[in-house]
Amino acid sequence: MVLERKMQPPLPPPEHRRALRFVVFLAVSLLAFSCWALVNSRINDAIPDSAVLVRDADDKTAPALTGDDPAAAVPVGGAATARAANLSDPVIRVPPLVRGGGGEGEQRISERCDADLAALRVYVYDLPAEFHFGMLGWDGGKGRLAAAWPDVGDARAAPHYPGGLNLQHSVAYWLLLDILSSSTPPPGRPCVAVRVANASLADVFFVPFFASLSYNRHSKLRRGEKVSRNRALQAELVKYLSRKEEWRRWGGRDHLIVPHHPNSMMEARKRLSAAMFVLSDFGRYSPDVANLKKDVIAPYKHVVRSLADDESPAFDQRPVLAYFQGAIHRKAGGKVRQKLYQLLKDERDVHFTYGSVRRDGIRRATAGMSTSKFCLNIAGDTPSSNRLFDAIASHCVPVIVSDDIELPFEDVLDYSEFCVFVRAADAARKGFLLRLLRGISREEWTRMWGRLKEVARHFEYQYPSRPGDAVQMIWGAVARKMHSVKLQLHKRGRYQRTGSES
């Protein structure tokens, strides 16, 4: 024991031991700080770009095109933008079509949209300008400097759609503007649908034909014409598509065409009926040409001014019980308008009169709807009308009297939460409609009014588009529809290699 004690080295002096402990403490502190910095950096890397962009959007304004005033720049931001950018909203979450290892995905808002992560990959045919923006005065130039598409990077520089009633059926315009900008999207534009340059990568083939505007502007024969410009464009479109390998592969079933006006594409619709149509309703289509199984119903572009939440009159600030202004004498299912007019015209708290967009009609309709508790949406020559979407924009609870109406996005929106539905036969019974509406309590009306303010953004067309607006809701509806279309096409192609029928 004595020998072992003698062999131990002498302890360092106390001042050396204190220095050694300080060095050890410093080394441990530096190691802990390094670990904290590493973990913090990984957390920051995990935060999606969308969170930064949404935060920035609340502090800035951006120019946007809207149908109400295409030349105006409107602010985008504040609480409305933050609510619109909530990507967890179940209404706008669309599972992507299956890619190799895709997976469930909320779309990230980033500087570029990744086609592999998008719900819908869209190939756009390079049709001549006369089919689309040429109708708005854009020609693309000539010779080597000719452009296939206008520069849509600046909303203020994009070609403007004509106003008035033309706007009601401007759906193709908003979809085309949006998909052309998807490669380098404006801040805030979600990546639900992305344009691809390679046709083999596409889920759907978009046909950029402004069919509704062609009907409105070019249906009548001009001097010296034997065939109207509208009919000639349809014939050219049929020839163009029939020569395309992409059309012939599946007979056009994976193509998207937008004849939103009920009278548009009358001559070509049957020839192109295999495609998915974006329509206002099925009123002037036979079931073999258009149906809910393959087609998408899209909202009209409302023509009255949208009310902001904080300027929407509540129950007591809306003295009119029920409001209707429009054409009264209609055909077919619209005859119920005449019956209701006779029943309601003399009621003191009901506004039921003839009206049009002329003589300041839009301004008067805006004022009338915003001071009414209920707005009547009655079938006319077709089951639907723009009146429903004017009512939604005015936060006036819609009363739908149209037995055959099909509604946009009804697979994800429960319209009974913010609309009242009445069968035409019941509405035509004396006293039925008034008893029904007067029996709705203030509390029940206020619940529907609150829901209206929540869903109104789903019916807004704008450029740049925003999460959950009408443009993105349509892309989502197309993506959902394409799942069943792709299923049928893939099943049909099982035995192509052997040349036998599936």
C-alpha positions in Angstrom: 0.0 0.0 0.0 2.8 2.4 0.9 4.5 1.5 -2.4 1.3 2.2 -4.5 0.8 5.6 -2.8 4.4 6.5 -3.6 3.9 5.6 -7.3 0.8 8.0 -7.8 1.7 11.3 -9.5 1.5 14.4 -7.4 -1.8 16.4 -7.8 -1.5 19.7 -9.7 -1.7 22.9 -7.7 -5.2 24.3 -6.8 -4.9 27.1 -9.4 -4.2 24.6 -12.2 -7.3 22.5 -11.2 -9.5 25.6 -11.3 -8.2 26.4 -14.8 -8.9 22.8 -16.0 -12.5 22.9 -14.7 -13.1 26.2 -16.5 -11.8 24.7 -19.8 -14.1 21.6 -19.4 -17.1 23.8 -18.6 -16.4 26.0 -21.7 -16.1 22.9 -24.0 -19.4 21.5 -22.7 -21.2 24.8 -23.2 -19.9 25.2 -26.8 -21.1 21.6 -27.5 -24.5 22.3 -26.1 -24.8 25.5 -28.1 -23.8 23.7 -31.3 -26.5 21.1 -30.8 -29.2 23.7 -30.2 -28.2 25.6 -33.4 -28.3 22.4 -35.5 -31.8 21.5 -34.2 -33.1 25.0 -34.7 -31.8 25.2 -38.3 -33.5 21.9 -39.2 -36.8 23.2 -37.7 -36.6 26.3 -39.9 -35.9 24.2 -43.0 -39.0 22.2 -42.3 -41.2 25.3 -42.3 -42.9 25.3 -45.8 -42.4 28.2 -48.2 -46.1 28.8 -48.1 -46.0 30.0 -44.5 -43.6 32.8 -45.5 -45.6 33.8 -48.5 -48.8 33.9 -46.6 -47.2 36.0 -44.0 -45.8 38.3 -46.7 -49.2 38.5 -48.4 -50.8 39.9 -45.2 -48.4 42.8 -45.3 -48.5 43.6 -49.0 -50.9 44.4 -51.8 -50.9 42.9 -55.3 -52.8 43.9 -58.5 -55.5 41.5 -59.4 -58.0 41.2 -62.3 -61.6 40.7 -61.3 -64.7 40.5 -63.4 -66.2 43.5 -61.8 -63.6 45.9 -63.1 -60.9 44.3 -65.2 -58.8 47.4 -65.3 -58.7 48.0 -61.6 -56.0 46.9 -59.2 -57.6 45.5 -56.0 -55.8 44.9 -52.7 -55.1 41.4 -51.7 -54.2 40.8 -48.1 -55.3 41.1 -44.5 -57.6 38.6 -42.8 -59.4 37.6 -46.0 -56.1 36.5 -47.6 -55.0 34.6 -44.6 -58.3 32.8 -44.5 -58.2 32.1 -48.2 -54.7 30.7 -48.0 -55.6 28.2 -45.3 -54.5 25.1 -47.2 -56.1 22.8 -44.6 -59.6 23.8 -45.8 -61.2 20.4 -46.6 -63.1 22.0 -49.5 -59.9 22.8 -51.5 -57.7 19.8 -50.5 -57.5 17.5 -53.5 -55.5 14.3 -53.4 -53.1 14.3 -56.3 -53.5 11.8 -59.2 -51.2 8.9 -58.5 -47.7 9.5 -59.6 -44.7 7.2 -58.9 -44.5 7.7 -55.1 -46.7 10.8 -55.0 -48.7 10.6 -51.7 -51.2 12.7 -49.9 -50.4 16.4 -50.4 -51.5 19.8 -49.6 -50.1 21.9 -52.4 -47.2 24.2 -51.4 -47.2 27.8 -52.5 -43.7 28.4 -53.8 -41.8 30.2 -56.5 -42.4 27.4 -58.9 -45.0 24.7 -59.1 -43.7 21.2 -59.2 -45.8 19.2 -61.7 -45.1 15.9 -59.9 -46.8 17.3 -56.7 -49.8 18.9 -58.5 -53.3 17.5 -58.4 -53.6 18.0 -62.1 -51.0 18.2 -64.9 -52.5 20.2 -67.8 -51.3 20.3 -71.4 -52.6 23.4 -73.3 -53.0 23.2 -77.0 -51.4 26.0 -78.9 -54.5 27.0 -80.8 -54.3 30.2 -83.0 -55.2 33.4 -81.3 -58.5 33.7 -83.1 -59.8 30.9 -80.8 -59.0 32.8 -77.6 -57.2 36.0 -76.9 -57.6 37.2 -80.5 -61.3 37.8 -79.7 -60.0 40.3 -77.1 -57.8 42.2 -79.6 -54.5 40.4 -79.0 -52.8 39.1 -82.2 -49.4 37.8 -80.9 -47.4 39.7 -83.6 -46.1 38.4 -86.8 -43.1 36.6 -88.2 -40.2 35.5 -86.0 -41.4 37.7 -83.2 -44.9 36.2 -83.1 -45.9 34.9 -79.6 -48.0 31.9 -79.0 -49.5 33.4 -75.9 -49.6 36.9 -74.3 -47.4 37.7 -71.4 -49.7 37.1 -68.4 -47.0 37.8 -65.8 -48.5 41.3 -65.1 -52.2 41.2 -64.3 -52.6 44.7 -65.5 -51.1 43.9 -68.9 -53.1 40.7 -69.5 -55.9 41.0 -72.2 -59.1 42.2 -70.6 -62.4 40.4 -71.1 -65.4 42.5 -72.1 -67.8 43.5 -69.3 -71.6 43.5 -68.9 -73.4 40.2 -69.4 -70.4 38.8 -71.4 -68.7 38.3 -68.0 -71.3 35.7 -66.8 -69.8 33.0 -69.0 -66.1 34.1 -69.0 -64.9 30.8 -67.3 -62.6 29.8 -70.1 -60.8 33.1 -69.9 -60.0 32.8 -66.1 -58.9 29.2 -66.4 -56.6 29.9 -69.4 -55.0 33.0 -67.6 -54.4 30.8 -64.6 -52.9 27.8 -66.2 -50.6 29.9 -68.4 -49.2 31.5 -65.3 -48.7 28.2 -63.4 -45.1 27.6 -64.5 -43.9 30.7 -62.6 -47.0 31.5 -60.5 -47.6 34.9 -58.9 -47.2 34.9 -55.1 -50.2 33.2 -53.4 -51.3 31.2 -56.5 -51.7 27.5 -55.3 -50.2 24.7 -57.3 -53.4 22.5 -57.7 -53.1 22.6 -61.5 -49.8 23.0 -63.4 -49.1 23.4 -67.1 -46.8 20.8 -68.6 -45.0 21.2 -72.0 -44.7 17.4 -72.6 -48.1 15.9 -73.6 -47.0 12.5 -72.4 -47.0 13.8 -68.8 -50.5 15.3 -68.9 -53.5 14.2 -67.0 -55.9 16.4 -69.0 -55.6 18.3 -72.3 -57.1 21.8 -72.1 -58.7 23.2 -75.3 -58.4 27.0 -75.1 -61.5 28.1 -77.0 -63.5 31.0 -75.7 -66.7 29.3 -76.9 -69.1 31.6 -74.9 -67.6 34.8 -76.3 -67.5 33.4 -79.8 -71.3 32.8 -79.4 -72.0 36.2 -78.0 -69.9 38.1 -80.7 -69.8 36.0 -83.8 -73.1 34.1 -84.1 -74.8 36.5 -86.5 -73.9 36.5 -90.2 -72.0 39.4 -91.4 -72.3 41.0 -94.8 -71.0 38.6 -97.5 -70.8 35.6 -95.1 -72.6 32.3 -95.7 -71.4 30.8 -92.5 -71.1 32.7 -89.2 -67.6 33.2 -87.7 -68.8 31.2 -84.6 -69.8 28.2 -86.7 -66.6 28.3 -88.8 -64.4 28.3 -85.6 -66.3 25.3 -84.3 -65.7 23.4 -87.6 -62.0 24.3 -87.5 -61.8 23.1 -83.9 -63.3 19.7 -84.7 -60.8 19.3 -87.6 -57.9 20.4 -85.5 -58.6 18.0 -82.6 -59.5 15.0 -84.8 -56.0 15.2 -86.3 -54.3 15.2 -82.9 -52.8 11.9 -81.7 -53.7 12.9 -78.1 -57.3 13.1 -79.1 -57.4 9.9 -81.0 -55.7 7.9 -78.3 -58.8 7.9 -76.0 -61.3 9.6 -78.3 -61.0 12.9 -76.4 -62.1 11.5 -73.0 -59.1 13.2 -71.2 -59.8 16.6 -72.8 -61.3 19.7 -71.2 -63.5 22.1 -73.2 -65.4 25.1 -71.7 -68.7 25.8 -73.5 -70.2 27.5 -70.4 -72.9 29.5 -72.2 -75.9 27.2 -72.8 -76.0 28.2 -76.5 -72.3 27.9 -77.2 -70.8 25.2 -79.4 -74.2 24.1 -80.7 -72.7 22.7 -83.9 -69.6 21.0 -82.4 -70.8 19.8 -79.0 -72.0 16.4 -80.2 -68.8 15.7 -82.2 -66.7 16.6 -79.1 -69.0 15.2 -76.5 -66.5 12.5 -75.3 -64.5 15.4 -73.7 -65.1 16.8 -70.2 -67.2 19.9 -70.5 -67.3 22.8 -68.1 -70.9 24.0 -68.1 -73.4 26.3 -66.4 -76.1 23.5 -66.4 -77.5 20.7 -68.5 -80.6 22.5 -69.6 -79.8 22.5 -73.4 -77.9 19.3 -73.6 -79.1 15.8 -74.2 -77.9 13.3 -71.6 -75.7 11.4 -74.1 -73.8 14.7 -74.8 -73.5 16.1 -71.3 -74.1 14.6 -67.9 -72.9 14.8 -64.3 -70.8 11.6 -64.6 -68.2 13.2 -66.9 -68.8 17.0 -66.8 -68.2 19.8 -64.4 -70.7 22.5 -63.4 -69.0 25.9 -62.8 -70.5 29.1 -61.3 -71.4 32.1 -63.4 -69.2 35.1 -62.9 -71.5 37.3 -60.8 -72.1 40.9 -62.1 -73.0 42.6 -58.9 -70.3 44.0 -56.5 -69.1 41.6 -53.8 -69.8 42.6 -50.3 -67.0 42.4 -47.7 -67.8 40.7 -44.4 -67.8 44.0 -42.5 -70.1 45.8 -44.9 -72.7 43.0 -45.1 -76.1 44.2 -43.6 -77.4 41.8 -40.9 -81.0 40.7 -40.4 -82.5 44.0 -39.1 -80.7 46.0 -41.8 -82.5 44.0 -44.6 -86.1 45.3 -44.7 -87.1 43.4 -47.8 -88.2 39.8 -47.2 -87.7 38.4 -50.7 -86.2 39.9 -53.8 -86.4 39.1 -57.5 -85.6 41.3 -60.5 -85.3 39.9 -64.0 -87.2 38.5 -67.0 -90.6 37.2 -65.9 -92.0 35.6 -69.0 -90.0 32.4 -69.6 -90.4 29.1 -71.4 -90.6 25.5 -70.2 -89.5 25.2 -66.5 -89.4 29.0 -66.3 -93.2 29.4 -66.4 -93.2 29.2 -62.6 -91.8 32.8 -62.6 -95.1 34.1 -64.0 -97.1 32.2 -61.3 -94.9 33.6 -58.5 -95.1 37.1 -59.9 -98.9 36.9 -59.7 -98.7 35.6 -56.1 -96.1 38.0 -54.8 -96.3 41.2 -56.8 -98.5 43.0 -54.3 -96.8 41.9 -51.0 -95.6 44.9 -49.1 -92.2 43.3 -48.1 -91.5 41.6 -51.4 -89.7 43.1 -54.4 -90.7 41.2 -57.5 -90.4 43.1 -60.8 -89.1 43.0 -64.3 -85.5 44.2 -64.7 -82.4 44.0 -66.9 -78.8 45.2 -66.9 -79.8 48.3 -68.9 -80.6 51.6 -67.3 -78.4 51.1 -64.3 -79.8 47.7 -63.7 -76.7 46.2 -62.1 -76.3 49.0 -59.6 -80.0 48.7 -58.6 -79.7 44.9 -58.3 -76.7 45.3 -56.1 -78.6 47.7 -53.8 -81.7 45.5 -53.8 -80.0 42.2 -53.0 -77.9 43.7 -50.2 -81.0 45.0 -48.4 -83.0 41.7 -48.8 -83.1 38.7 -46.5 -83.9 36.2 -49.2 -83.2 36.3 -53.0 -85.3 34.2 -55.3 -83.5 32.1 -57.9 -86.3 30.8 -60.1 -85.8 28.5 -63.1 -85.9 30.4 -66.4 -85.3 29.1 -70.0 -82.6 27.0 -68.4 -82.4 25.6 -64.8 -79.7 28.0 -63.6 -79.0 31.7 -63.9 -76.4 34.2 -62.8 -78.9 35.5 -60.2 -77.8 32.7 -57.7 -74.2 33.9 -57.7 -75.2 37.6 -57.5 -77.2 36.6 -54.3 -74.2 34.8 -52.9 -71.9 37.8 -53.5 -74.6 40.0 -51.8 -74.9 37.6 -48.8 -78.6 37.4 -49.5 -79.8 33.9 -48.6 -80.8 32.2 -52.0 -84.2 30.6 -52.4 -83.8 28.1 -55.2 -87.0 27.2 -57.1 -85.6 25.1 -59.9 -86.2 21.3 -59.7 -83.5 20.4 -62.3 -80.7 22.6 -61.3 -77.2 21.3 -60.9 -74.9 23.3 -58.6 -71.1 23.9 -58.7 -68.9 21.9 -56.4 -71.9 20.2 -54.7 -69.7 17.2 -53.9 -67.8 19.3 -51.4 -70.3 22.1 -50.5 -73.6 21.5 -48.7 -75.8 24.1 -50.2 -78.6 23.4 -47.6 -76.4 25.2 -45.1 -76.8 28.6 -46.9 -79.7 28.1 -49.3 -83.4 27.4 -49.1 -84.7 24.8 -51.7 -88.4 24.8 -52.7 -90.0 22.5 -55.3 -91.6 24.4 -58.1 -95.0 22.8 -57.4 -94.9 23.9 -53.8 -93.8 27.4 -54.6 -96.7 27.8 -57.0 -99.2 27.1 -54.2 -100.8 30.2 -52.8 -99.2 31.4 -49.5 -96.7 28.5 -49.3 -93.5 30.4 -50.1 -94.3 33.4 -47.9 -95.2 31.1 -44.9 -92.0 29.2 -45.4 -89.8 32.3 -45.5 -91.6 34.2 -42.7 -91.2 31.0 -40.6 -87.4 31.1 -40.7 -86.2 32.7 -37.4 -83.7 35.4 -37.1 -81.2 32.9 -35.5 -81.6 30.4 -38.4 -81.3 33.1 -41.0 -78.2 34.5 -39.3 -76.6 31.0 -39.4 -77.1 30.8 -43.1 -75.9 34.4 -43.6 -72.7 33.5 -41.7 -72.1 30.5 -43.8 -72.7 32.5 -47.0 -69.9 34.9 -46.0 -67.6 31.8 -45.5 -68.3 30.2 -48.9 -68.6 33.4 -51.0 -64.9 33.2 -51.9 -65.4 29.9 -53.7 -67.5 31.8 -56.3 -65.0 34.6 -57.0 -63.1 34.6 -60.4 -59.9 36.6 -60.2 -56.4 36.7 -61.6 -54.0 35.9 -60.0 -56.2 33.1 -58.5 -56.2 32.4 -54.8 -56.6 29.2 -52.8 -60.3 28.2 -52.7 -61.6 30.8 -55.3 -63.7 29.7 -58.3 -60.7 29.1 -60.6 -59.1 26.7 -58.1 -62.4 25.1 -57.2 -62.9 24.2 -60.8 -59.4 22.7 -61.2 -60.2 20.7 -58.0 -63.5 19.5 -59.5 -61.7 18.5 -62.8 -59.1 16.6 -60.8 -61.7 14.7 -58.8 -63.6 13.9 -62.0 -60.4 12.7 -63.8 -59.9 10.0 -61.2 -62.9 8.1 -62.4 -62.1 9.0 -66.1 -58.5 7.6 -65.7 -59.8 4.5 -64.0 -62.1 3.7 -66.9 -59.4 4.5 -69.5 -56.8 2.4 -67.8 -59.2 -0.6 -67.5 -60.1 -0.2 -71.2 -56.4 -0.3 -72.1 -55.6 -3.5 -70.2 -55.4 -5.7 -73.3 -54.1 -3.2 -75.9 -50.9 -5.2 -76.3 -52.9 -8.4 -77.4 -55.3 -6.5 -79.5 -58.4 -7.8 -77.8 -61.3 -5.8 -76.2 -61.3 -5.3 -72.4 
